[in-house]
């Protein structure tokens, strides 16, 4: 039996918060191993990375999700009782509900709504002289996804709801005020959407056929029961929140176009190059740091022991930057995806495994569609300048973003 390397510190939570996305990678390199043990939030935890680790991690016979995510993450990011914490038949029924929303026509519809929102804002950007892309895209995505999901949203609510969704995304991996903002934002957003669900069920608010609001309000679990109103609100937020979180990828795509200007011409004229570019943005830039599970029952793997109930973290960032999977992983190189065959265990920015049977993000196709739309708009719908600003992407902050939010100057519509 191999000895699993162990972190020397009796408690590594502070180191995790301080080191951010590099917490795992620094230890894999230190120990010469793709697996190590540590203590996080006072609990023994196994961290692992790589394709074989991803195949293992998404084996439902060996791992469960119930109780795996720390409570602070459930109470801010995913919501207590959401699909991410379910297993077996309950998970399958809930996941099928989400996947039913992700039809090609529905994805195109949301993409077009986002496209329309963006083009409608360009004249205002021309007049303002300077805009922060992150702030603008967040509000555009909030408007677009609420319209797509059938959720009523007054113009005066957009900034407040966007701020709530951002606070939930920011809340899990921080201490202090940002975490408490996330808790408060989730509580308020769940109340908002629970009331909306109640109105749909009472027949006082029409919800379009096939919309996320109607599908979730009418969903029956594996026992034929409707979702409790709070859980329905949680799952509706699991449509809205991840969609708005794509604003970070849009900023990363704009940053990549700025840092690698030769790709502006390539993505403008070549759909294949756009696909490669978007996938490399998802691989290269930091998004979710880890996915969490618990050992269903004890087993051994590659000489390492996994005891029943032990929390296990799959390092998503570490897997997307594993040098055996991705040669020269710190280099931004979209051409690595030329001829790439979709591998659900190699590229895992939003989780891995199969979409229906496993816990891979149901909104992954939606994410790709929205980034492609943004790349097209940045390269064909407008011209702009990128003034001097702080565009550093810190790996110590989770989730990360260039501090400036990516400022654009001199925006002009193209003919």
PyMOL commands that set and color helices and strands:
alter all, ss='L'
color gray80, all
select helices_A, chain A and resi 13-19+22-31+51-57+71-78+83-85+88-99+104-128+133-149+155-171+177-202+212-218+229-259+262-269+271-284+316-320+334-337+364-381
alter helices_A, ss='H'
color red, helices_A
select strands_A, chain A and resi 35-40+43-48+63-64+130-132+290-295+299-301+304-306+311-315+382-385+407-413
alter strands_A, ss='S'
color yellow, strands_A
deselect
rebuild
show_as cartoon
